[in-house]
Amino acid sequence: MDAMRMHQGHTSQCSIIDVEPNSNTAKFFDVLKNANKPLWDGCTNHNKLLAVAHMFTIKSDYGLSEAGYDRVEWARSILLEGNRLKENFYAAKSIMKLLGLGYQKINMCPNFCMLYYFKNVELTDCMTCGHSHYKPKTGGGKTLIEHKKT
């Protein structure tokens, strides 16, 4: 009913209150505004957030280590001077984390049978093929080491 009155021009019952956002919301919008800056001055089709998101996708799709991600420094060198591409994984991750876009590493069977996720996270062998989740221990170490992704 109120929506109908508003549509008919009767807005006396509806008040608009201009309220400042709380500190968390304000911080989020500041980070988002900064992340939406163009990748370099004059760039119209790429921004910092888009570049970082694409780099994270490449890192995930091809199993790049953090050091591998950092080695893509050549990308910064081919962009225009003054570009805003983050210089390393840690700096890029900080943007994503501030926006609430973190990530979680999920292990999988080396034979791609299953994910070690949710109720399966503690399993030591694949439920389908029986392949060990971890490399065999050598030298009496206590830490279990996961198989490298191929």
N, C-alpha and C positions, 0 to 999 in steps of 0.2 A: 504494500500500500504506500509506504514512504517513497519507494522508488517511482511509483506512478506519480505522486505529487511532485517529485523533483523533475520528472519529465515534463510535467504540465507547468513548470515554472514556480511551483510552491516550494521554496527552499527554506522557509522560516524554521522548520523543524530540524534541518540538517546544518550542523555547524562544522566548519573545517578548522581544525586545530593544527597550527604549525609547531611541531615539536622537533627539537634537536635529537638526532639519533644517539643512542647510548655509545659509550666509548668503543666497545667491540664492533658495533656496526659502523661507526665512523672510521675506525681503523681499516676494516674490510673494504669500505668504499675508497679510501685513500690508496690502498694497495691495488685495487682494481683499476682505479684511474691511472696510476703509475704504470701498471702492466699493459694498459691499452694505448700507451704512447707508441707512436710509429717506431719501427726498428731503427730508423735514422730520419733526420729532418728531411722532409719532402717525400718520404716513402708513403704510398697510399694503399698498398695491399698487404702489408705485414706489420704486426706489432710484436712487442716483447713476449706477451703471453702466448700468441700463436707460435712464435719461434720456439719457445721453451716447450710447449706442448708437442710440437713436431719432433723436437730432439728427444723428449721422453719416449715418444712412440718408437723412434728408431732404436733407442737404447733397449727398450723392452722387446721389440720384434727380433732384434739380432743378438740379444744377450750381451750387450756391451757392458763391460765393467765400468765403474766410476772413472778409473784411469783412462779407459778407452773413450769415454764420453769427453773427458778433458782434452784428449788428443785431437779433437775436432776443432782445435784452436785455429786451424787454417781457415775455417769458415769466417771467423772474425776478421782475418787478414784480407779476405776478398770483398768484404763489405765496405761501404763508404766509411771514411774516417768519422769518428764520433758516433758509431753505431752503438745500439743499446743491447746487443746480444750478450747474455751472461757469460762470463769468462770461464766458469767451471761448473761441475755438477752441483757442488755445495751451494753456490749462488743461485743456480736455477731451481734447485729443490726448495730453497727458502721462499721463492715466489709462490710456488705451488702450495707449500705448507701454509703460508699466510692466507691463501685463498681457500683453505680447507680442501685442497685437491691433492692430498698425500697419496701414497701408494703402499701397497702391501706386497711383499715378495711371496709368491706361492710356488713351492717346489712341485715337480712332477716326476713321474717315472721316466728314466732315460729312454724307455721304449714307447713313451707317449700313451701309456695305458690309463693312467689315473693321475689326479692331482692329490697332493698331500695337503689337504685343506679341510677346514671345519672339523668334522668328527674323525677324519683320517690323518690329521696332522702328526699324531704320535706314532703312526705305524712305521715299522722299520723295513717292511718288505711290501712290494706291490701286490695288491689283492688279485690282480689278473695274471701277471706273468711270473711273480715271485722274485723279481729282480730286487736286490737290496737298495734301499733308499740311500744308504751311506757307503762310502768306500771302505774296504777292509782296513782295520787299524794296523799300523806298522810302528814299531818302536815303542809300544806300550803306552801311547798317548791316551788321555782320557776323553778328548773331544772327538765327537763324531763329525766326519766331514762329508758333506753332500757331494754327489757326483756332479761334475761340471756339465753344464748344458752344452749340447752339440748343435 
